[in-house]
Amino acid sequence: MAAQKSERTKSVLFVCAANQCRSPMAMVLFKDMVAKKGENLDDWRIESAGIWAITGYSATKDAILAISEMGLDLLDHHSQPVTESLLNGFNLILCMENDQVRFIKSNFPTAKNRIFLLSEMADQEQDIWDPVGHSLKSYKDTANEIHEYLIKGFSKIIQLSK
């Protein structure tokens, strides 16, 4: 069965473990970048999910604080798990770690050609460390690292999200 294209022109799903920290931060940072580049957010589907996520959890307190210091908001975030149905709605799936890429490719093979590490968009292959359980500074460092990969990989993300 072929993967379904998103009903919108461009779509990207950010994936981490629990969908309470890294992928939600990536999602709001990327939405902000898209809007600032003059793109219409209505033409996009930008979401986040977690391979081990439980539906409905908020972002962690420190993820909310780190993102708020960047002028953005994660207060309305609710976690969602990776499912085949969810994956089929996206043209591009960007994971924070190689283990997440392998998990999705192994369990959802129809999506395997649309899955990459976020860092690959910036021509690198680095896992983005999970700051859960560490200091607010760790969250800020992770948010800044994600932001740098998004900046460096923006044009590639745009291209692959179509």
MODELLER restraints for C-alpha pairs under 7 A, 6 or more apart:
rsr = mdl.restraints
at = mdl.atoms
rsr.add(forms.Gaussian(group=physical.xy_distance, feature=features.Distance(at['CA:2:A'], at['CA:110:A']), mean=6.78, stdev=0.5))
rsr.add(forms.Gaussian(group=physical.xy_distance, feature=features.Distance(at['CA:3:A'], at['CA:88:A']), mean=5.27, stdev=0.5))
rsr.add(forms.Gaussian(group=physical.xy_distance, feature=features.Distance(at['CA:3:A'], at['CA:110:A']), mean=6.24, stdev=0.5))
rsr.add(forms.Gaussian(group=physical.xy_distance, feature=features.Distance(at['CA:3:A'], at['CA:111:A']), mean=6.82, stdev=0.5))
rsr.add(forms.Gaussian(group=physical.xy_distance, feature=features.Distance(at['CA:4:A'], at['CA:88:A']), mean=5.35, stdev=0.5))
rsr.add(forms.Gaussian(group=physical.xy_distance, feature=features.Distance(at['CA:4:A'], at['CA:89:A']), mean=6.16, stdev=0.5))
rsr.add(forms.Gaussian(group=physical.xy_distance, feature=features.Distance(at['CA:5:A'], at['CA:89:A']), mean=6.11, stdev=0.5))
rsr.add(forms.Gaussian(group=physical.xy_distance, feature=features.Distance(at['CA:5:A'], at['CA:90:A']), mean=6.49, stdev=0.5))
rsr.add(forms.Gaussian(group=physical.xy_distance, feature=features.Distance(at['CA:5:A'], at['CA:91:A']), mean=6.18, stdev=0.5))
rsr.add(forms.Gaussian(group=physical.xy_distance, feature=features.Distance(at['CA:6:A'], at['CA:89:A']), mean=4.85, stdev=0.5))
rsr.add(forms.Gaussian(group=physical.xy_distance, feature=features.Distance(at['CA:6:A'], at['CA:90:A']), mean=5.47, stdev=0.5))
rsr.add(forms.Gaussian(group=physical.xy_distance, feature=features.Distance(at['CA:6:A'], at['CA:91:A']), mean=6.52, stdev=0.5))
rsr.add(forms.Gaussian(group=physical.xy_distance, feature=features.Distance(at['CA:8:A'], at['CA:43:A']), mean=5.55, stdev=0.5))
rsr.add(forms.Gaussian(group=physical.xy_distance, feature=features.Distance(at['CA:8:A'], at['CA:44:A']), mean=5.87, stdev=0.5))
rsr.add(forms.Gaussian(group=physical.xy_distance, feature=features.Distance(at['CA:8:A'], at['CA:45:A']), mean=6.65, stdev=0.5))
rsr.add(forms.Gaussian(group=physical.xy_distance, feature=features.Distance(at['CA:9:A'], at['CA:43:A']), mean=5.87, stdev=0.5))
rsr.add(forms.Gaussian(group=physical.xy_distance, feature=features.Distance(at['CA:9:A'], at['CA:44:A']), mean=6.46, stdev=0.5))
rsr.add(forms.Gaussian(group=physical.xy_distance, feature=features.Distance(at['CA:9:A'], at['CA:162:A']), mean=5.84, stdev=0.5))
rsr.add(forms.Gaussian(group=physical.xy_distance, feature=features.Distance(at['CA:10:A'], at['CA:43:A']), mean=6.53, stdev=0.5))
rsr.add(forms.Gaussian(group=physical.xy_distance, feature=features.Distance(at['CA:10:A'], at['CA:44:A']), mean=4.97, stdev=0.5))
rsr.add(forms.Gaussian(group=physical.xy_distance, feature=features.Distance(at['CA:10:A'], at['CA:45:A']), mean=6.46, stdev=0.5))
rsr.add(forms.Gaussian(group=physical.xy_distance, feature=features.Distance(at['CA:10:A'], at['CA:161:A']), mean=4.97, stdev=0.5))
rsr.add(forms.Gaussian(group=physical.xy_distance, feature=features.Distance(at['CA:10:A'], at['CA:162:A']), mean=4.55, stdev=0.5))
rsr.add(forms.Gaussian(group=physical.xy_distance, feature=features.Distance(at['CA:11:A'], at['CA:44:A']), mean=5.50, stdev=0.5))
rsr.add(forms.Gaussian(group=physical.xy_distance, feature=features.Distance(at['CA:11:A'], at['CA:45:A']), mean=4.54, stdev=0.5))
rsr.add(forms.Gaussian(group=physical.xy_distance, feature=features.Distance(at['CA:11:A'], at['CA:46:A']), mean=5.74, stdev=0.5))
rsr.add(forms.Gaussian(group=physical.xy_distance, feature=features.Distance(at['CA:11:A'], at['CA:90:A']), mean=5.20, stdev=0.5))
rsr.add(forms.Gaussian(group=physical.xy_distance, feature=features.Distance(at['CA:11:A'], at['CA:91:A']), mean=5.45, stdev=0.5))
rsr.add(forms.Gaussian(group=physical.xy_distance, feature=features.Distance(at['CA:11:A'], at['CA:92:A']), mean=6.33, stdev=0.5))
rsr.add(forms.Gaussian(group=physical.xy_distance, feature=features.Distance(at['CA:11:A'], at['CA:161:A']), mean=5.17, stdev=0.5))
rsr.add(forms.Gaussian(group=physical.xy_distance, feature=features.Distance(at['CA:11:A'], at['CA:162:A']), mean=6.79, stdev=0.5))
rsr.add(forms.Gaussian(group=physical.xy_distance, feature=features.Distance(at['CA:12:A'], at['CA:45:A']), mean=6.44, stdev=0.5))
rsr.add(forms.Gaussian(group=physical.xy_distance, feature=features.Distance(at['CA:12:A'], at['CA:46:A']), mean=5.13, stdev=0.5))
rsr.add(forms.Gaussian(group=physical.xy_distance, feature=features.Distance(at['CA:12:A'], at['CA:47:A']), mean=6.73, stdev=0.5))
rsr.add(forms.Gaussian(group=physical.xy_distance, feature=features.Distance(at['CA:12:A'], at['CA:90:A']), mean=5.72, stdev=0.5))
rsr.add(forms.Gaussian(group=physical.xy_distance, feature=features.Distance(at['CA:12:A'], at['CA:91:A']), mean=6.24, stdev=0.5))
rsr.add(forms.Gaussian(group=physical.xy_distance, feature=features.Distance(at['CA:12:A'], at['CA:92:A']), mean=4.72, stdev=0.5))
rsr.add(forms.Gaussian(group=physical.xy_distance, feature=features.Distance(at['CA:12:A'], at['CA:93:A']), mean=5.70, stdev=0.5))
rsr.add(forms.Gaussian(group=physical.xy_distance, feature=features.Distance(at['CA:12:A'], at['CA:161:A']), mean=5.87, stdev=0.5))
rsr.add(forms.Gaussian(group=physical.xy_distance, feature=features.Distance(at['CA:13:A'], at['CA:46:A']), mean=5.91, stdev=0.5))
rsr.add(forms.Gaussian(group=physical.xy_distance, feature=features.Distance(at['CA:13:A'], at['CA:47:A']), mean=5.01, stdev=0.5))
rsr.add(forms.Gaussian(group=physical.xy_distance, feature=features.Distance(at['CA:13:A'], at['CA:48:A']), mean=5.23, stdev=0.5))
rsr.add(forms.Gaussian(group=physical.xy_distance, feature=features.Distance(at['CA:13:A'], at['CA:90:A']), mean=6.35, stdev=0.5))
rsr.add(forms.Gaussian(group=physical.xy_distance, feature=features.Distance(at['CA:13:A'], at['CA:92:A']), mean=6.32, stdev=0.5))
rsr.add(forms.Gaussian(group=physical.xy_distance, feature=features.Distance(at['CA:13:A'], at['CA:93:A']), mean=4.75, stdev=0.5))
rsr.add(forms.Gaussian(group=physical.xy_distance, feature=features.Distance(at['CA:13:A'], at['CA:94:A']), mean=6.15, stdev=0.5))
rsr.add(forms.Gaussian(group=physical.xy_distance, feature=features.Distance(at['CA:14:A'], at['CA:23:A']), mean=5.08, stdev=0.5))
rsr.add(forms.Gaussian(group=physical.xy_distance, feature=features.Distance(at['CA:14:A'], at['CA:26:A']), mean=6.68, stdev=0.5))
rsr.add(forms.Gaussian(group=physical.xy_distance, feature=features.Distance(at['CA:14:A'], at['CA:27:A']), mean=6.35, stdev=0.5))
rsr.add(forms.Gaussian(group=physical.xy_distance, feature=features.Distance(at['CA:14:A'], at['CA:47:A']), mean=6.36, stdev=0.5))
rsr.add(forms.Gaussian(group=physical.xy_distance, feature=features.Distance(at['CA:14:A'], at['CA:48:A']), mean=4.51, stdev=0.5))
rsr.add(forms.Gaussian(group=physical.xy_distance, feature=features.Distance(at['CA:14:A'], at['CA:49:A']), mean=6.39, stdev=0.5))
rsr.add(forms.Gaussian(group=physical.xy_distance, feature=features.Distance(at['CA:14:A'], at['CA:93:A']), mean=6.00, stdev=0.5))
rsr.add(forms.Gaussian(group=physical.xy_distance, feature=features.Distance(at['CA:14:A'], at['CA:94:A']), mean=4.87, stdev=0.5))
rsr.add(forms.Gaussian(group=physical.xy_distance, feature=features.Distance(at['CA:14:A'], at['CA:95:A']), mean=5.90, stdev=0.5))
rsr.add(forms.Gaussian(group=physical.xy_distance, feature=features.Distance(at['CA:15:A'], at['CA:23:A']), mean=5.24, stdev=0.5))
rsr.add(forms.Gaussian(group=physical.xy_distance, feature=features.Distance(at['CA:15:A'], at['CA:48:A']), mean=5.67, stdev=0.5))
rsr.add(forms.Gaussian(group=physical.xy_distance, feature=features.Distance(at['CA:15:A'], at['CA:49:A']), mean=4.99, stdev=0.5))
rsr.add(forms.Gaussian(group=physical.xy_distance, feature=features.Distance(at['CA:15:A'], at['CA:50:A']), mean=5.28, stdev=0.5))
rsr.add(forms.Gaussian(group=physical.xy_distance, feature=features.Distance(at['CA:15:A'], at['CA:94:A']), mean=6.00, stdev=0.5))
rsr.add(forms.Gaussian(group=physical.xy_distance, feature=features.Distance(at['CA:15:A'], at['CA:95:A']), mean=4.60, stdev=0.5))
rsr.add(forms.Gaussian(group=physical.xy_distance, feature=features.Distance(at['CA:15:A'], at['CA:96:A']), mean=6.40, stdev=0.5))
rsr.add(forms.Gaussian(group=physical.xy_distance, feature=features.Distance(at['CA:16:A'], at['CA:22:A']), mean=6.24, stdev=0.5))
rsr.add(forms.Gaussian(group=physical.xy_distance, feature=features.Distance(at['CA:16:A'], at['CA:23:A']), mean=5.35, stdev=0.5))
rsr.add(forms.Gaussian(group=physical.xy_distance, feature=features.Distance(at['CA:16:A'], at['CA:49:A']), mean=6.66, stdev=0.5))
rsr.add(forms.Gaussian(group=physical.xy_distance, feature=features.Distance(at['CA:16:A'], at['CA:50:A']), mean=4.84, stdev=0.5))
rsr.add(forms.Gaussian(group=physical.xy_distance, feature=features.Distance(at['CA:16:A'], at['CA:51:A']), mean=6.51, stdev=0.5))
rsr.add(forms.Gaussian(group=physical.xy_distance, feature=features.Distance(at['CA:16:A'], at['CA:95:A']), mean=5.90, stdev=0.5))
rsr.add(forms.Gaussian(group=physical.xy_distance, feature=features.Distance(at['CA:16:A'], at['CA:96:A']), mean=5.46, stdev=0.5))
rsr.add(forms.Gaussian(group=physical.xy_distance, feature=features.Distance(at['CA:16:A'], at['CA:100:A']), mean=6.90, stdev=0.5))
rsr.add(forms.Gaussian(group=physical.xy_distance, feature=features.Distance(at['CA:17:A'], at['CA:50:A']), mean=4.61, stdev=0.5))
rsr.add(forms.Gaussian(group=physical.xy_distance, feature=features.Distance(at['CA:17:A'], at['CA:51:A']), mean=5.13, stdev=0.5))
rsr.add(forms.Gaussian(group=physical.xy_distance, feature=features.Distance(at['CA:17:A'], at['CA:52:A']), mean=5.39, stdev=0.5))
rsr.add(forms.Gaussian(group=physical.xy_distance, feature=features.Distance(at['CA:17:A'], at['CA:53:A']), mean=6.50, stdev=0.5))
rsr.add(forms.Gaussian(group=physical.xy_distance, feature=features.Distance(at['CA:18:A'], at['CA:50:A']), mean=4.67, stdev=0.5))
rsr.add(forms.Gaussian(group=physical.xy_distance, feature=features.Distance(at['CA:18:A'], at['CA:51:A']), mean=6.60, stdev=0.5))
rsr.add(forms.Gaussian(group=physical.xy_distance, feature=features.Distance(at['CA:18:A'], at['CA:52:A']), mean=5.25, stdev=0.5))
rsr.add(forms.Gaussian(group=physical.xy_distance, feature=features.Distance(at['CA:18:A'], at['CA:53:A']), mean=4.11, stdev=0.5))
rsr.add(forms.Gaussian(group=physical.xy_distance, feature=features.Distance(at['CA:19:A'], at['CA:48:A']), mean=6.69, stdev=0.5))
rsr.add(forms.Gaussian(group=physical.xy_distance, feature=features.Distance(at['CA:19:A'], at['CA:49:A']), mean=5.06, stdev=0.5))
rsr.add(forms.Gaussian(group=physical.xy_distance, feature=features.Distance(at['CA:19:A'], at['CA:50:A']), mean=4.37, stdev=0.5))
rsr.add(forms.Gaussian(group=physical.xy_distance, feature=features.Distance(at['CA:19:A'], at['CA:53:A']), mean=5.76, stdev=0.5))
rsr.add(forms.Gaussian(group=physical.xy_distance, feature=features.Distance(at['CA:19:A'], at['CA:79:A']), mean=5.20, stdev=0.5))
rsr.add(forms.Gaussian(group=physical.xy_distance, feature=features.Distance(at['CA:19:A'], at['CA:80:A']), mean=6.71, stdev=0.5))
rsr.add(forms.Gaussian(group=physical.xy_distance, feature=features.Distance(at['CA:20:A'], at['CA:58:A']), mean=6.32, stdev=0.5))
rsr.add(forms.Gaussian(group=physical.xy_distance, feature=features.Distance(at['CA:20:A'], at['CA:59:A']), mean=4.11, stdev=0.5))
rsr.add(forms.Gaussian(group=physical.xy_distance, feature=features.Distance(at['CA:20:A'], at['CA:60:A']), mean=5.63, stdev=0.5))
rsr.add(forms.Gaussian(group=physical.xy_distance, feature=features.Distance(at['CA:20:A'], at['CA:79:A']), mean=6.23, stdev=0.5))
rsr.add(forms.Gaussian(group=physical.xy_distance, feature=features.Distance(at['CA:21:A'], at['CA:59:A']), mean=5.83, stdev=0.5))
rsr.add(forms.Gaussian(group=physical.xy_distance, feature=features.Distance(at['CA:21:A'], at['CA:60:A']), mean=6.12, stdev=0.5))
rsr.add(forms.Gaussian(group=physical.xy_distance, feature=features.Distance(at['CA:21:A'], at['CA:63:A']), mean=5.45, stdev=0.5))
rsr.add(forms.Gaussian(group=physical.xy_distance, feature=features.Distance(at['CA:23:A'], at['CA:48:A']), mean=5.46, stdev=0.5))
rsr.add(forms.Gaussian(group=physical.xy_distance, feature=features.Distance(at['CA:23:A'], at['CA:49:A']), mean=6.77, stdev=0.5))
rsr.add(forms.Gaussian(group=physical.xy_distance, feature=features.Distance(at['CA:24:A'], at['CA:48:A']), mean=5.68, stdev=0.5))
rsr.add(forms.Gaussian(group=physical.xy_distance, feature=features.Distance(at['CA:25:A'], at['CA:67:A']), mean=6.71, stdev=0.5))
rsr.add(forms.Gaussian(group=physical.xy_distance, feature=features.Distance(at['CA:25:A'], at['CA:143:A']), mean=6.50, stdev=0.5))
rsr.add(forms.Gaussian(group=physical.xy_distance, feature=features.Distance(at['CA:26:A'], at['CA:146:A']), mean=6.20, stdev=0.5))
rsr.add(forms.Gaussian(group=physical.xy_distance, feature=features.Distance(at['CA:27:A'], at['CA:46:A']), mean=6.45, stdev=0.5))
rsr.add(forms.Gaussian(group=physical.xy_distance, feature=features.Distance(at['CA:27:A'], at['CA:47:A']), mean=5.98, stdev=0.5))
rsr.add(forms.Gaussian(group=physical.xy_distance, feature=features.Distance(at['CA:27:A'], at['CA:48:A']), mean=6.12, stdev=0.5))
rsr.add(forms.Gaussian(group=physical.xy_distance, feature=features.Distance(at['CA:29:A'], at['CA:147:A']), mean=6.60, stdev=0.5))
rsr.add(forms.Gaussian(group=physical.xy_distance, feature=features.Distance(at['CA:30:A'], at['CA:150:A']), mean=6.80, stdev=0.5))
rsr.add(forms.Gaussian(group=physical.xy_distance, feature=features.Distance(at['CA:31:A'], at['CA:46:A']), mean=6.96, stdev=0.5))
rsr.add(forms.Gaussian(group=physical.xy_distance, feature=features.Distance(at['CA:35:A'], at['CA:41:A']), mean=6.42, stdev=0.5))
rsr.add(forms.Gaussian(group=physical.xy_distance, feature=features.Distance(at['CA:49:A'], at['CA:79:A']), mean=6.37, stdev=0.5))
rsr.add(forms.Gaussian(group=physical.xy_distance, feature=features.Distance(at['CA:49:A'], at['CA:80:A']), mean=5.05, stdev=0.5))
rsr.add(forms.Gaussian(group=physical.xy_distance, feature=features.Distance(at['CA:49:A'], at['CA:81:A']), mean=5.36, stdev=0.5))
rsr.add(forms.Gaussian(group=physical.xy_distance, feature=features.Distance(at['CA:49:A'], at['CA:82:A']), mean=5.61, stdev=0.5))
rsr.add(forms.Gaussian(group=physical.xy_distance, feature=features.Distance(at['CA:50:A'], at['CA:80:A']), mean=6.39, stdev=0.5))
rsr.add(forms.Gaussian(group=physical.xy_distance, feature=features.Distance(at['CA:50:A'], at['CA:81:A']), mean=5.01, stdev=0.5))
rsr.add(forms.Gaussian(group=physical.xy_distance, feature=features.Distance(at['CA:50:A'], at['CA:82:A']), mean=5.62, stdev=0.5))
rsr.add(forms.Gaussian(group=physical.xy_distance, feature=features.Distance(at['CA:51:A'], at['CA:81:A']), mean=5.82, stdev=0.5))
rsr.add(forms.Gaussian(group=physical.xy_distance, feature=features.Distance(at['CA:51:A'], at['CA:82:A']), mean=5.23, stdev=0.5))
rsr.add(forms.Gaussian(group=physical.xy_distance, feature=features.Distance(at['CA:51:A'], at['CA:100:A']), mean=7.00, stdev=0.5))
rsr.add(forms.Gaussian(group=physical.xy_distance, feature=features.Distance(at['CA:52:A'], at['CA:81:A']), mean=6.38, stdev=0.5))
rsr.add(forms.Gaussian(group=physical.xy_distance, feature=features.Distance(at['CA:53:A'], at['CA:79:A']), mean=6.37, stdev=0.5))
rsr.add(forms.Gaussian(group=physical.xy_distance, feature=features.Distance(at['CA:53:A'], at['CA:80:A']), mean=5.78, stdev=0.5))
rsr.add(forms.Gaussian(group=physical.xy_distance, feature=features.Distance(at['CA:53:A'], at['CA:81:A']), mean=4.59, stdev=0.5))
rsr.add(forms.Gaussian(group=physical.xy_distance, feature=features.Distance(at['CA:54:A'], at['CA:79:A']), mean=6.51, stdev=0.5))
rsr.add(forms.Gaussian(group=physical.xy_distance, feature=features.Distance(at['CA:54:A'], at['CA:80:A']), mean=6.12, stdev=0.5))
rsr.add(forms.Gaussian(group=physical.xy_distance, feature=features.Distance(at['CA:54:A'], at['CA:81:A']), mean=6.01, stdev=0.5))
rsr.add(forms.Gaussian(group=physical.xy_distance, feature=features.Distance(at['CA:55:A'], at['CA:79:A']), mean=5.19, stdev=0.5))
rsr.add(forms.Gaussian(group=physical.xy_distance, feature=features.Distance(at['CA:55:A'], at['CA:80:A']), mean=4.53, stdev=0.5))
rsr.add(forms.Gaussian(group=physical.xy_distance, feature=features.Distance(at['CA:55:A'], at['CA:81:A']), mean=6.31, stdev=0.5))
rsr.add(forms.Gaussian(group=physical.xy_distance, feature=features.Distance(at['CA:56:A'], at['CA:78:A']), mean=4.59, stdev=0.5))
rsr.add(forms.Gaussian(group=physical.xy_distance, feature=features.Distance(at['CA:56:A'], at['CA:79:A']), mean=4.93, stdev=0.5))
rsr.add(forms.Gaussian(group=physical.xy_distance, feature=features.Distance(at['CA:56:A'], at['CA:80:A']), mean=6.50, stdev=0.5))
rsr.add(forms.Gaussian(group=physical.xy_distance, feature=features.Distance(at['CA:57:A'], at['CA:78:A']), mean=5.12, stdev=0.5))
rsr.add(forms.Gaussian(group=physical.xy_distance, feature=features.Distance(at['CA:57:A'], at['CA:79:A']), mean=5.00, stdev=0.5))
rsr.add(forms.Gaussian(group=physical.xy_distance, feature=features.Distance(at['CA:58:A'], at['CA:77:A']), mean=5.46, stdev=0.5))
rsr.add(forms.Gaussian(group=physical.xy_distance, feature=features.Distance(at['CA:58:A'], at['CA:78:A']), mean=4.86, stdev=0.5))
rsr.add(forms.Gaussian(group=physical.xy_distance, feature=features.Distance(at['CA:58:A'], at['CA:79:A']), mean=6.28, stdev=0.5))
rsr.add(forms.Gaussian(group=physical.xy_distance, feature=features.Distance(at['CA:59:A'], at['CA:74:A']), mean=6.71, stdev=0.5))
rsr.add(forms.Gaussian(group=physical.xy_distance, feature=features.Distance(at['CA:59:A'], at['CA:77:A']), mean=6.04, stdev=0.5))
rsr.add(forms.Gaussian(group=physical.xy_distance, feature=features.Distance(at['CA:59:A'], at['CA:78:A']), mean=6.98, stdev=0.5))
rsr.add(forms.Gaussian(group=physical.xy_distance, feature=features.Distance(at['CA:62:A'], at['CA:136:A']), mean=5.54, stdev=0.5))
rsr.add(forms.Gaussian(group=physical.xy_distance, feature=features.Distance(at['CA:62:A'], at['CA:139:A']), mean=6.43, stdev=0.5))
rsr.add(forms.Gaussian(group=physical.xy_distance, feature=features.Distance(at['CA:63:A'], at['CA:139:A']), mean=6.10, stdev=0.5))
rsr.add(forms.Gaussian(group=physical.xy_distance, feature=features.Distance(at['CA:64:A'], at['CA:73:A']), mean=6.85, stdev=0.5))
rsr.add(forms.Gaussian(group=physical.xy_distance, feature=features.Distance(at['CA:64:A'], at['CA:74:A']), mean=5.36, stdev=0.5))
rsr.add(forms.Gaussian(group=physical.xy_distance, feature=features.Distance(at['CA:64:A'], at['CA:75:A']), mean=6.59, stdev=0.5))
rsr.add(forms.Gaussian(group=physical.xy_distance, feature=features.Distance(at['CA:66:A'], at['CA:136:A']), mean=6.98, stdev=0.5))
rsr.add(forms.Gaussian(group=physical.xy_distance, feature=features.Distance(at['CA:66:A'], at['CA:139:A']), mean=6.09, stdev=0.5))
rsr.add(forms.Gaussian(group=physical.xy_distance, feature=features.Distance(at['CA:66:A'], at['CA:140:A']), mean=5.08, stdev=0.5))
rsr.add(forms.Gaussian(group=physical.xy_distance, feature=features.Distance(at['CA:67:A'], at['CA:73:A']), mean=6.35, stdev=0.5))
rsr.add(forms.Gaussian(group=physical.xy_distance, feature=features.Distance(at['CA:84:A'], at['CA:108:A']), mean=6.28, stdev=0.5))
rsr.add(forms.Gaussian(group=physical.xy_distance, feature=features.Distance(at['CA:87:A'], at['CA:111:A']), mean=6.71, stdev=0.5))
rsr.add(forms.Gaussian(group=physical.xy_distance, feature=features.Distance(at['CA:91:A'], at['CA:114:A']), mean=6.33, stdev=0.5))
rsr.add(forms.Gaussian(group=physical.xy_distance, feature=features.Distance(at['CA:91:A'], at['CA:161:A']), mean=5.19, stdev=0.5))
rsr.add(forms.Gaussian(group=physical.xy_distance, feature=features.Distance(at['CA:91:A'], at['CA:162:A']), mean=6.35, stdev=0.5))
rsr.add(forms.Gaussian(group=physical.xy_distance, feature=features.Distance(at['CA:92:A'], at['CA:114:A']), mean=5.04, stdev=0.5))
rsr.add(forms.Gaussian(group=physical.xy_distance, feature=features.Distance(at['CA:92:A'], at['CA:115:A']), mean=6.34, stdev=0.5))
rsr.add(forms.Gaussian(group=physical.xy_distance, feature=features.Distance(at['CA:92:A'], at['CA:160:A']), mean=6.20, stdev=0.5))
rsr.add(forms.Gaussian(group=physical.xy_distance, feature=features.Distance(at['CA:92:A'], at['CA:161:A']), mean=5.08, stdev=0.5))
rsr.add(forms.Gaussian(group=physical.xy_distance, feature=features.Distance(at['CA:93:A'], at['CA:114:A']), mean=5.78, stdev=0.5))
rsr.add(forms.Gaussian(group=physical.xy_distance, feature=features.Distance(at['CA:93:A'], at['CA:115:A']), mean=4.69, stdev=0.5))
rsr.add(forms.Gaussian(group=physical.xy_distance, feature=features.Distance(at['CA:93:A'], at['CA:116:A']), mean=6.36, stdev=0.5))
rsr.add(forms.Gaussian(group=physical.xy_distance, feature=features.Distance(at['CA:94:A'], at['CA:115:A']), mean=5.92, stdev=0.5))
rsr.add(forms.Gaussian(group=physical.xy_distance, feature=features.Distance(at['CA:94:A'], at['CA:116:A']), mean=5.11, stdev=0.5))
rsr.add(forms.Gaussian(group=physical.xy_distance, feature=features.Distance(at['CA:94:A'], at['CA:117:A']), mean=5.32, stdev=0.5))
rsr.add(forms.Gaussian(group=physical.xy_distance, feature=features.Distance(at['CA:94:A'], at['CA:118:A']), mean=4.98, stdev=0.5))
rsr.add(forms.Gaussian(group=physical.xy_distance, feature=features.Distance(at['CA:95:A'], at['CA:101:A']), mean=6.11, stdev=0.5))
rsr.add(forms.Gaussian(group=physical.xy_distance, feature=features.Distance(at['CA:95:A'], at['CA:116:A']), mean=6.18, stdev=0.5))
rsr.add(forms.Gaussian(group=physical.xy_distance, feature=features.Distance(at['CA:95:A'], at['CA:117:A']), mean=4.74, stdev=0.5))
rsr.add(forms.Gaussian(group=physical.xy_distance, feature=features.Distance(at['CA:95:A'], at['CA:118:A']), mean=5.63, stdev=0.5))
rsr.add(forms.Gaussian(group=physical.xy_distance, feature=features.Distance(at['CA:96:A'], at['CA:117:A']), mean=5.86, stdev=0.5))
rsr.add(forms.Gaussian(group=physical.xy_distance, feature=features.Distance(at['CA:96:A'], at['CA:118:A']), mean=5.95, stdev=0.5))
rsr.add(forms.Gaussian(group=physical.xy_distance, feature=features.Distance(at['CA:96:A'], at['CA:127:A']), mean=5.81, stdev=0.5))
rsr.add(forms.Gaussian(group=physical.xy_distance, feature=features.Distance(at['CA:96:A'], at['CA:128:A']), mean=5.24, stdev=0.5))
rsr.add(forms.Gaussian(group=physical.xy_distance, feature=features.Distance(at['CA:97:A'], at['CA:117:A']), mean=6.41, stdev=0.5))
rsr.add(forms.Gaussian(group=physical.xy_distance, feature=features.Distance(at['CA:97:A'], at['CA:127:A']), mean=4.45, stdev=0.5))
rsr.add(forms.Gaussian(group=physical.xy_distance, feature=features.Distance(at['CA:97:A'], at['CA:128:A']), mean=6.11, stdev=0.5))
rsr.add(forms.Gaussian(group=physical.xy_distance, feature=features.Distance(at['CA:98:A'], at['CA:117:A']), mean=6.65, stdev=0.5))
rsr.add(forms.Gaussian(group=physical.xy_distance, feature=features.Distance(at['CA:98:A'], at['CA:127:A']), mean=6.39, stdev=0.5))
rsr.add(forms.Gaussian(group=physical.xy_distance, feature=features.Distance(at['CA:101:A'], at['CA:115:A']), mean=6.49, stdev=0.5))
rsr.add(forms.Gaussian(group=physical.xy_distance, feature=features.Distance(at['CA:101:A'], at['CA:116:A']), mean=6.57, stdev=0.5))
rsr.add(forms.Gaussian(group=physical.xy_distance, feature=features.Distance(at['CA:101:A'], at['CA:117:A']), mean=6.90, stdev=0.5))
rsr.add(forms.Gaussian(group=physical.xy_distance, feature=features.Distance(at['CA:105:A'], at['CA:111:A']), mean=6.78, stdev=0.5))
rsr.add(forms.Gaussian(group=physical.xy_distance, feature=features.Distance(at['CA:105:A'], at['CA:112:A']), mean=4.88, stdev=0.5))
rsr.add(forms.Gaussian(group=physical.xy_distance, feature=features.Distance(at['CA:117:A'], at['CA:125:A']), mean=6.93, stdev=0.5))
rsr.add(forms.Gaussian(group=physical.xy_distance, feature=features.Distance(at['CA:118:A'], at['CA:149:A']), mean=6.85, stdev=0.5))
rsr.add(forms.Gaussian(group=physical.xy_distance, feature=features.Distance(at['CA:119:A'], at['CA:125:A']), mean=5.53, stdev=0.5))
rsr.add(forms.Gaussian(group=physical.xy_distance, feature=features.Distance(at['CA:119:A'], at['CA:126:A']), mean=5.80, stdev=0.5))
rsr.add(forms.Gaussian(group=physical.xy_distance, feature=features.Distance(at['CA:119:A'], at['CA:149:A']), mean=5.71, stdev=0.5))
rsr.add(forms.Gaussian(group=physical.xy_distance, feature=features.Distance(at['CA:121:A'], at['CA:153:A']), mean=4.38, stdev=0.5))
rsr.add(forms.Gaussian(group=physical.xy_distance, feature=features.Distance(at['CA:121:A'], at['CA:156:A']), mean=5.92, stdev=0.5))
rsr.add(forms.Gaussian(group=physical.xy_distance, feature=features.Distance(at['CA:121:A'], at['CA:157:A']), mean=6.46, stdev=0.5))
rsr.add(forms.Gaussian(group=physical.xy_distance, feature=features.Distance(at['CA:122:A'], at['CA:149:A']), mean=5.64, stdev=0.5))
rsr.add(forms.Gaussian(group=physical.xy_distance, feature=features.Distance(at['CA:122:A'], at['CA:152:A']), mean=5.09, stdev=0.5))
rsr.add(forms.Gaussian(group=physical.xy_distance, feature=features.Distance(at['CA:122:A'], at['CA:153:A']), mean=4.33, stdev=0.5))
rsr.add(forms.Gaussian(group=physical.xy_distance, feature=features.Distance(at['CA:131:A'], at['CA:138:A']), mean=5.58, stdev=0.5))
rsr.add(forms.Gaussian(group=physical.xy_distance, feature=features.Distance(at['CA:131:A'], at['CA:139:A']), mean=5.56, stdev=0.5))
rsr.add(forms.Gaussian(group=physical.xy_distance, feature=features.Distance(at['CA:131:A'], at['CA:142:A']), mean=6.98, stdev=0.5))
